[in-house]
């Protein structure tokens, strides 16, 4: 029998999206390896992350509800008009549970936050989880301070934001030897699953991956999403903007503009009205996936730039003066 993601998060099958978020928060705090030092905590933490990854995604959840874990991972029919004859959907959890946890808490370390703001929250589940962590904290650690976060840019293309991707980032950090005093340099590859539609400025945090010394708590390593400049489009939230250069004649008399898309298609758009410089027209649903609902997308915005002639022949100027309104 396959995994029951609802049971993993302590939910019923009719749970709402808000219920799923609350359940993940509760379970992830409870079994985080920084809090739960028992054997198997890391595996339980990963199972909670996988359950949230499936149930928070409407498409994955629909397949799981119909076919269970075996169908989800074994190639169940993809939901949609194709039905059972449509393309198959195969799921494998490749996310980093620690990166997911950090993203959920907006790059903050919630355990560190508790020590600074003890008693400041009103969430009973969070208080219970943090309180248990505080009681079990190793002796002597309270006197050490964590180094400031180490920030790195993570540059991604609009195509990568459109479809999602996995980035492998190599870092070098110092680690204590077995004697607790000597230091060694260590290279490590961090895997970042860039979700569809992530906004510029999104932070992905890897807790305590900075340099380690006998007297510090290693800094968190934080990657900050940065858009690469694009040859054709520019980004505006979840919309993408396509600058269309048209002639003055086309602006006044109508034209057809062939608009490219991020997935390589072309859309012919016909315009009969007067197009003033800077005017915009939208193609709904052809932008980037929405961060919180990747199955929906923003718009492709056509922004018109009218090319004016450098000069007009006298005969044409006379004719224009007669036909153009004041």
PERAKA-V792023 format. One record per helix or strand. SS is the DSSP state (alpha for helix, beta for strand). FROM is the first residue (numbers start at 1). TO is the last residue. If there is no record, write none. Layout:
SS & FROM & TO
SS & FROM & TO
This chain:
alpha & 5 & 9
alpha & 17 & 31
alpha & 41 & 55
alpha & 58 & 74
beta & 76 & 77
alpha & 83 & 85
beta & 88 & 89
alpha & 97 & 104
alpha & 110 & 116
alpha & 124 & 135
alpha & 141 & 143
beta & 146 & 146
beta & 150 & 156
alpha & 158 & 163
beta & 165 & 176
beta & 183 & 194
beta & 203 & 206
beta & 217 & 217
beta & 221 & 227
beta & 233 & 236
beta & 239 & 247
alpha & 248 & 253
beta & 255 & 260
beta & 266 & 271
beta & 280 & 283
beta & 289 & 290
beta & 293 & 297
beta & 300 & 307
alpha & 314 & 323
